[in-house]
Amino acid sequence: MNQFDERDRTRMCDEIAAFFKEEHDLDLGVIGTGRILDFFQEMLGDRIYNKALDDAKHFYVRYADNMETDYYALYKDVK
């Protein structure tokens, strides 16, 4: 299930540990932060992925609409 390389996973676990220390005054170890990361990845990963696809589609549709407008703006008036 782990889809992150070790460097990214370590960085994210460090950020999780810092968050829990700052917000809740809890010291979490490597195992605790890893389990939290796995939990959120399992619970939210597919939803975030699908949202990113929807955002990309929305961007593409806007881009295509602008491209069509720009295309017709290139036309010259014919007398």
DRENVEXNU-217893 format. One record per residue (C-alpha): residue in one letter; x, y, z. Coordinates in steps of 0.001 Angstrom, whole numbers. Layout:
BEGIN
+-------+---------+---------+---------+
| torti |      xx |      yy |      zz |
+-------+---------+---------+---------+
|     A |       X |       Y |       Z |
...
+-------+---------+---------+---------+
//
This chain:
BEGIN
+-------+---------+---------+---------+
| torti |      xx |      yy |      zz |
+-------+---------+---------+---------+
|     M |       0 |       0 |       0 |
|     N |    2933 |    2373 |     602 |
|     Q |    3029 |    4523 |   -2535 |
|     F |    5626 |    7044 |   -1386 |
|     D |    9366 |    6705 |   -1663 |
|     E |   11219 |    6476 |    1629 |
|     R |   12476 |   10075 |    1587 |
|     D |    8978 |   11509 |    1030 |
|     R |    7468 |    9172 |    3613 |
|     T |   10072 |   10236 |    6194 |
|     R |    9429 |   13921 |    5462 |
|     M |    5666 |   13490 |    5799 |
|     C |    6052 |   11546 |    9054 |
|     D |    8270 |   14338 |   10397 |
|     E |    5576 |   16873 |    9497 |
|     I |    2905 |   14753 |   11186 |
|     A |    5057 |   14506 |   14329 |
|     A |    5605 |   18282 |   14338 |
|     F |    1870 |   18921 |   13908 |
|     F |     896 |   16660 |   16807 |
|     K |    3610 |   18169 |   18989 |
|     E |    2549 |   21743 |   18234 |
|     E |   -1220 |   21252 |   18241 |
|     H |   -1651 |   18578 |   20922 |
|     D |    1671 |   18516 |   22783 |
|     L |    2055 |   14824 |   21863 |
|     D |    5366 |   13186 |   21030 |
|     L |    4777 |   10570 |   18346 |
|     G |    7431 |    8141 |   17231 |
|     V |    8165 |    6728 |   13800 |
|     I |    5629 |    3926 |   14137 |
|     G |    2850 |    6261 |   15307 |
|     T |    3389 |    8796 |   12566 |
|     G |    3663 |    6041 |    9973 |
|     R |     351 |    4558 |   11083 |
|     I |   -1322 |    7984 |   10915 |
|     L |      59 |    8542 |    7412 |
|     D |   -1153 |    5094 |    6313 |
|     F |   -4588 |    5737 |    7831 |
|     F |   -5082 |    9032 |    6003 |
|     Q |   -3666 |    7646 |    2791 |
|     E |   -6149 |    4764 |    2964 |
|     M |   -9089 |    6974 |    3935 |
|     L |   -8424 |    9949 |    1665 |
|     G |   -6064 |    8793 |   -1075 |
|     D |   -8688 |    7778 |   -3636 |
|     R |  -10820 |   10834 |   -2913 |
|     I |   -7871 |   13189 |   -3370 |
|     Y |   -6849 |   11373 |   -6552 |
|     N |  -10367 |   11657 |   -8002 |
|     K |  -10550 |   15343 |   -7048 |
|     A |   -7247 |   15950 |   -8830 |
|     L |   -8645 |   14268 |  -11960 |
|     D |  -11768 |   16442 |  -11773 |
|     D |   -9622 |   19568 |  -11369 |
|     A |   -7470 |   18558 |  -14355 |
|     K |  -10576 |   17992 |  -16486 |
|     H |  -11989 |   21376 |  -15458 |
|     F |   -8680 |   23033 |  -16394 |
|     Y |   -8616 |   21215 |  -19745 |
|     V |  -12196 |   22231 |  -20590 |
|     R |  -11417 |   25893 |  -19802 |
|     Y |   -8203 |   25678 |  -21821 |
|     A |  -10021 |   24131 |  -24794 |
|     D |  -12723 |   26820 |  -24652 |
|     N |  -10076 |   29549 |  -24626 |
|     M |   -8219 |   27878 |  -27474 |
|     E |  -11351 |   27878 |  -29639 |
|     T |  -11967 |   31562 |  -28879 |
|     D |   -8343 |   32386 |  -29684 |
|     Y |   -8588 |   30394 |  -32916 |
|     Y |  -11533 |   32407 |  -34193 |
|     A |   -9878 |   35635 |  -33097 |
|     L |   -7182 |   34929 |  -35694 |
|     Y |   -9660 |   35123 |  -38567 |
|     K |   -9320 |   38103 |  -40869 |
|     D |  -12293 |   40137 |  -42004 |
|     V |  -13100 |   39315 |  -45627 |
|     K |  -14326 |   42177 |  -47773 |
+-------+---------+---------+---------+
//
